[in-house]
């Protein structure tokens, strides 16, 4: 999905790892179970949101390079779920 939308293999692998960590956290916290979650849908949705957030941040930083330097990926990770 990421490579089809302009990303490269390294970016796809990074997002995959982040998504798996989020998934694991949600399972440990009992927020996701087989009964209340389509696992494939969850993984795809979070992956898409992370990718679009990364692209939007990159575009903002290109337009306003000094305004967004304080943002870190871990600060917005929970906003994606």
N, C-alpha and C positions, 0 to 999 in steps of 0.2 A: 504494500500500500504506500509506504513512504517513498520507495524508489520510483513508483509510478507517478508520484507527485513532486518530483524534482529533488528528492533526497538521494544520498549515497548509502552504500552498505554500512559504513561506520555509524552514520546517523541512525539508520534503522536498527542496528544492534544496540546502540545507546538507549534508544526509546524502548526497545523490547525489554532491556534489563530494568529500566525504571518501572515499566508497566508490571512486570513480574513482581517487583518489590511491593508495589501498591497492592496488587492482588493478594500477595502473601499476608500483608498487614491486615487487609480486610477479612481474610479467612481466619486469622488468629483472633481478631476482635469479634468474631462471629457475626460480622455484618453481611457476609456472603455465604450462602449454603446452596446445596443443590436444589433446594426447594424454592429459593427466592431469587435465583440468579441464572441467567443464560451466560455461562462462562465465556463462550466465544464472543458473544455480543458485548460483554463487559470489556474484554481484552481489546476488541476492535475499537470500541467507543473511546476508551481511555487513550489508546494509541493515537487515534485521530486528533483528539483534543490536545494531546501533548505536541503533536507535530504542528498543528495549526498555531498553537501558542508560540512554539519555537520560531516559526516563519514570521508571525506577526511581530515578535520581539526583534528579530533580525531586521525586518523592514523598518521598525521604529528607530532602531539604533543607527541604521544607515542614514535615515533622515535627520535624526537628532542625536548624534553620537555621544554627547556629554550628559544628556538628560536621563538616560536609562542605565548608566554604568553601575548603579548601586543594586540593580536587580540580580538575584541569583536564582537558579532553577529550583533549588529546594524551598525557596520562600513561596513559590506559587504551586508546588506540586499538589498540595491538598485542595487547591481551588479547582483542580481538574476533575475531581471525582464527585 
